[in-house]
């Protein structure tokens, strides 16, 4: 209240996902809601956190457990700022782009497979196209399920284990996208164990993640350590964990009917 902000004022969030999430959460709570504008400066924020209206903060018990659904007044994306990102930060965003290809967007997956070198080299035209396709995919899902009561959960492919991996390291040991990449590998293994994916399809998923230089080593993680975080996940309903799996590549599904023994098996 120091600057006497009133309901006609707004917040402009310039930065990555953390800046956008905190700004959006503050905007949703202050005076029961003031406007805010997102200007995301990382690839991850441009394709994911700035779109869809989720604003949240992490707490020791888990990731994004405190927040609100609150859409910005607008999102302004300037792809030239991506040249300032380190290769590691760029890859963190590419994990979310790859996710959209795995769950639904076959055309995006084709772009990712055919133009790997151009994307890693940040060629402007292809970067713009994968951002556009990512946003289009997320917007299509979110407009049908804004509050995540159903199909929006598809956007969490790789996130159940990914969030647990982040939380187990107190959000300091691994970037979000790096954790999601590991989570997508685990989810694809569960899909294989459930008979939803073929070995060939699972290999393609593994190979694409490796092509984008993701570390897929799971040896440093134990299911017993991740389990408490997994079962505090927002996708637990009435005591049942909903998993996002793949019934074939680019065909994500949400299911609570799976063999619970396949969770620890997927990490071997």
Backbone torsions as a table, in degrees:
resi	resn	phi	psi	omega
1	UNK	NA	-3.4	-175.8
2	UNK	-57.4	-41.4	-177.5
3	UNK	-93.8	10.2	176.6
4	UNK	56.8	40.8	174.5
5	UNK	-61.9	135.8	173.6
6	UNK	-122.5	-173.4	-173.7
7	UNK	-70.0	-10.5	176.0
8	UNK	-86.5	-9.0	179.0
9	UNK	-88.4	169.3	179.8
10	UNK	-149.2	173.7	-179.6
11	UNK	-117.0	136.8	174.1
12	UNK	-111.3	119.3	-177.6
13	UNK	-100.4	108.8	178.4
14	UNK	-111.9	109.7	-179.2
15	UNK	156.1	-160.8	-178.3
16	UNK	-85.3	-163.0	-175.0
17	UNK	-63.0	-36.7	-179.2
18	UNK	-65.3	-44.7	178.8
19	UNK	-61.2	-45.6	-179.6
20	UNK	-63.9	-42.4	-178.7
21	UNK	-66.7	-46.2	-180.0
22	UNK	-64.0	-43.8	-179.6
23	UNK	-62.6	-42.5	179.9
24	UNK	-66.7	-39.9	179.1
25	UNK	-65.5	-43.9	177.4
26	UNK	-62.2	-43.8	-180.0
27	UNK	-61.9	-37.0	-178.9
28	UNK	-70.3	-29.3	-174.7
29	UNK	-94.7	-33.7	-174.7
30	UNK	-68.1	124.1	-178.0
31	UNK	52.1	31.2	-178.1
32	UNK	63.3	20.0	172.1
33	UNK	127.3	113.7	170.2
34	UNK	-121.8	166.8	-176.2
35	UNK	-75.5	154.7	171.8
36	UNK	-149.1	154.9	-179.1
37	UNK	-122.9	135.5	178.4
38	UNK	-98.4	129.3	169.8
39	UNK	-124.7	82.5	-174.5
40	UNK	-72.4	137.0	-175.7
41	UNK	-113.9	2.5	174.6
42	UNK	-118.5	156.6	179.4
43	UNK	-62.3	-40.9	-179.1
44	UNK	-59.6	-44.1	179.9
45	UNK	-68.5	-36.4	-177.9
46	UNK	-67.1	-36.4	-176.1
47	UNK	-98.1	-11.2	-172.8
48	UNK	-134.1	-74.1	-166.2
49	UNK	-69.3	-23.9	-179.4
50	UNK	-82.5	-8.7	-175.9
51	UNK	-114.9	130.9	171.7
52	UNK	113.1	-12.4	171.6
53	UNK	86.1	6.5	176.7
54	UNK	-85.0	127.8	173.4
55	UNK	-129.6	131.5	-175.1
56	UNK	-161.6	166.6	174.8
57	UNK	-129.6	156.6	178.2
58	UNK	-86.3	148.0	171.8
59	UNK	-131.5	164.0	-177.3
60	UNK	-53.6	-30.3	-178.2
61	UNK	-72.2	-20.1	-179.6
62	UNK	167.0	175.5	-174.4
63	UNK	-89.3	135.5	173.7
64	UNK	57.3	36.5	-177.4
65	UNK	-87.9	-10.7	177.5
66	UNK	-125.1	122.3	-178.5
67	UNK	175.2	-162.1	-177.9
68	UNK	-152.5	158.1	168.8
69	UNK	-89.4	111.6	-174.4
70	UNK	-152.9	109.3	-174.7
71	UNK	-79.7	142.1	174.9
72	UNK	-71.5	159.4	175.5
73	UNK	-69.0	-25.9	178.6
74	UNK	-170.7	160.0	176.5
75	UNK	-127.9	125.7	-179.9
76	UNK	-113.8	118.5	-177.7
77	UNK	-112.7	123.7	175.2
78	UNK	-117.9	108.4	-175.2
79	UNK	-71.7	-16.0	-179.2
80	UNK	-66.1	-23.9	-179.4
81	UNK	-69.3	-17.0	-178.1
82	UNK	-67.8	-17.7	178.5
83	UNK	-66.7	-17.8	-179.6
84	UNK	-84.8	-9.4	-176.6
85	UNK	-78.4	146.8	170.6
86	UNK	-71.2	161.4	177.9
87	UNK	-58.7	-36.4	-179.2
88	UNK	-65.3	-44.1	179.8
89	UNK	-67.6	-37.5	176.9
90	UNK	-61.2	-44.9	-179.5
91	UNK	-63.1	-34.6	177.9
92	UNK	-58.1	-38.1	177.0
93	UNK	-73.9	-35.8	-179.6
94	UNK	-63.6	-26.4	177.3
95	UNK	-59.8	-42.1	179.1
96	UNK	-69.7	-36.1	176.7
97	UNK	-61.9	-47.2	179.2
98	UNK	-60.1	-38.7	178.2
99	UNK	-54.8	-45.7	-179.4
100	UNK	-60.6	-36.6	177.2
101	UNK	-66.6	-40.7	-178.5
102	UNK	-68.2	-36.6	-173.4
103	UNK	-88.7	-24.6	-172.5
104	UNK	-159.2	-42.2	-167.4
105	UNK	-91.2	96.2	-178.4
106	UNK	-65.9	-37.4	-179.8
107	UNK	-64.3	-43.8	177.5
108	UNK	-61.2	-41.8	179.2
109	UNK	-62.0	-37.4	177.5
110	UNK	-64.5	-42.1	177.5
111	UNK	-61.1	-43.1	-179.4
112	UNK	-64.5	-36.2	-179.1
113	UNK	-75.5	-40.6	-174.4
114	UNK	-82.7	-27.2	-171.3
115	UNK	-122.0	35.8	-177.6
116	UNK	-54.6	-49.8	-177.2
117	UNK	-63.4	-42.3	-179.9
118	UNK	-63.9	-38.6	-179.9
119	UNK	-68.2	-44.5	178.7
120	UNK	-66.4	-27.6	176.3
121	UNK	-84.0	-1.4	176.2
122	UNK	64.1	38.9	176.5
123	UNK	-65.1	126.9	-167.3
124	UNK	-55.1	-48.1	-174.0
125	UNK	-62.8	-45.9	-177.7
126	UNK	-72.2	-34.1	176.8
127	UNK	-63.4	-43.9	177.5
128	UNK	-60.3	-39.5	-177.1
129	UNK	-68.8	-41.1	-179.0
130	UNK	-71.8	-30.5	175.0
131	UNK	-65.8	-46.2	179.4
132	UNK	-59.3	-45.7	-178.9
133	UNK	-66.7	-35.8	178.5
134	UNK	-64.7	-49.4	-179.9
135	UNK	-62.3	-41.3	179.5
136	UNK	-59.3	-42.5	-179.6
137	UNK	-65.7	-46.7	-178.9
138	UNK	-65.2	-43.4	-178.8
139	UNK	-62.1	-38.9	178.9
140	UNK	-60.3	-41.2	-179.0
141	UNK	-75.3	-45.1	-175.0
142	UNK	-66.3	-37.8	-179.1
143	UNK	-64.4	-22.0	178.1
144	UNK	-90.4	-16.2	-175.0
145	UNK	-156.9	73.5	-173.1
146	UNK	-63.5	-39.7	-172.8
147	UNK	-96.3	14.3	175.8
148	UNK	57.7	52.4	174.2
149	UNK	-97.2	-6.7	-177.4
150	UNK	-154.1	-106.9	-169.0
151	UNK	-69.2	-18.3	178.5
152	UNK	-60.1	-24.2	178.5
153	UNK	-58.7	-20.9	177.0
154	UNK	-55.5	-31.0	-177.9
155	UNK	-67.9	-9.3	179.6
156	UNK	-94.1	15.3	176.9
157	UNK	-55.8	125.5	-178.5
158	UNK	84.3	-7.6	-172.9
159	UNK	-88.8	-25.7	-179.3
160	UNK	-60.1	-52.4	176.1
161	UNK	-75.5	-35.1	-179.8
162	UNK	-60.2	-46.7	177.9
163	UNK	-63.3	-38.5	178.8
164	UNK	-64.0	-39.9	178.1
165	UNK	-63.6	-43.4	177.7
166	UNK	-62.1	-48.9	-176.3
167	UNK	-64.5	-37.5	-179.5
168	UNK	-64.3	-26.1	176.5
169	UNK	-98.0	13.9	178.6
170	UNK	56.9	31.6	175.6
171	UNK	62.3	21.5	-177.2
172	UNK	-117.4	-17.9	-171.0
173	UNK	-95.7	-17.2	-172.5
174	UNK	-153.4	143.3	177.5
175	UNK	-75.3	156.4	-178.4
176	UNK	-54.7	-49.1	-178.3
177	UNK	-63.7	-36.1	177.3
178	UNK	-65.0	-40.0	178.1
179	UNK	-68.4	-38.7	178.8
180	UNK	-64.7	-37.1	177.6
181	UNK	-60.6	-45.0	176.6
182	UNK	-63.1	-40.5	179.8
183	UNK	-63.9	-37.0	177.8
184	UNK	-67.9	-37.0	175.6
185	UNK	-61.7	-46.2	179.9
186	UNK	-62.8	-44.9	-179.8
187	UNK	-63.0	-35.8	177.9
188	UNK	-69.7	-34.6	176.6
189	UNK	-66.6	-40.2	176.7
190	UNK	-64.0	-40.9	177.9
191	UNK	-60.2	-39.1	177.3
192	UNK	-66.3	-46.4	180.0
193	UNK	-63.6	-30.1	179.1
194	UNK	-82.7	-3.3	-179.9
195	UNK	79.2	17.5	-179.3
196	UNK	-91.0	-27.4	178.3
197	UNK	-116.6	148.3	172.2
198	UNK	-85.1	164.0	177.1
199	UNK	-60.7	-36.7	179.4
200	UNK	-64.7	-42.5	179.4
201	UNK	-66.5	-42.0	178.4
202	UNK	-62.1	-37.6	178.3
203	UNK	-66.0	-38.4	178.8
204	UNK	-63.1	-40.5	178.3
205	UNK	-63.2	-47.1	178.5
206	UNK	-59.4	-44.9	-177.2
207	UNK	-65.6	-38.3	-179.8
208	UNK	-67.3	-41.7	177.7
209	UNK	-62.6	-39.8	177.1
210	UNK	-66.8	-35.8	179.7
211	UNK	-61.5	-27.5	178.3
212	UNK	-98.0	20.0	169.7
213	UNK	66.2	28.1	177.1
214	UNK	-81.1	139.6	174.3
215	UNK	-80.3	113.6	-176.1
216	UNK	-103.9	12.0	-179.8
217	UNK	-68.7	126.6	179.9
218	UNK	-109.3	4.1	-173.2
219	UNK	-64.2	-21.5	-179.1
220	UNK	-85.9	3.9	-176.3
221	UNK	-125.2	141.2	176.4
222	UNK	-116.2	136.7	179.2
223	UNK	-57.0	-38.5	-178.6
224	UNK	-61.2	-31.7	178.4
225	UNK	-77.3	-32.6	-177.5
226	UNK	-84.0	-24.5	-173.4
227	UNK	-53.3	-45.3	-179.8
228	UNK	-58.8	-37.1	179.7
229	UNK	-73.6	-37.4	179.7
230	UNK	-60.5	-42.3	-176.2
231	UNK	-88.3	5.0	166.2
232	UNK	-101.9	5.7	-176.5
233	UNK	-64.7	149.5	-179.7
234	UNK	-64.4	-15.6	-179.3
235	UNK	-88.4	7.4	172.2
236	UNK	-84.8	122.7	179.2
237	UNK	-129.8	126.3	-179.7
238	UNK	53.7	39.0	177.5
239	UNK	81.0	-1.8	-179.2
240	UNK	-107.5	133.8	178.4
241	UNK	-85.4	125.4	172.8
242	UNK	-93.3	125.9	177.5
243	UNK	-106.5	145.9	171.1
244	UNK	-98.2	114.1	-178.3
245	UNK	-120.5	175.5	178.9
246	UNK	-114.4	122.6	172.6
247	UNK	-99.5	65.8	-170.2
248	UNK	99.0	155.7	179.8
249	UNK	-68.4	138.3	-176.8
250	UNK	66.6	28.3	177.7
251	UNK	-142.5	77.2	-179.4
252	UNK	-76.6	147.5	176.4
253	UNK	-135.8	155.7	174.9
254	UNK	-112.3	126.0	-176.2
255	UNK	-145.6	146.3	173.2
256	UNK	-111.4	1.7	179.9
257	UNK	-103.4	93.7	179.0
258	UNK	-150.2	161.2	178.2
259	UNK	-76.5	113.6	-176.8
260	UNK	-58.3	-25.9	179.3
261	UNK	-67.5	-18.6	-179.1
262	UNK	-76.2	-12.6	177.1
263	UNK	-68.5	-56.0	177.4
264	UNK	-66.7	-32.9	179.0
265	UNK	-61.2	-33.1	-176.0
266	UNK	-67.8	-15.4	-177.2
267	UNK	-97.4	1.9	-179.3
268	UNK	-84.0	NA	NA
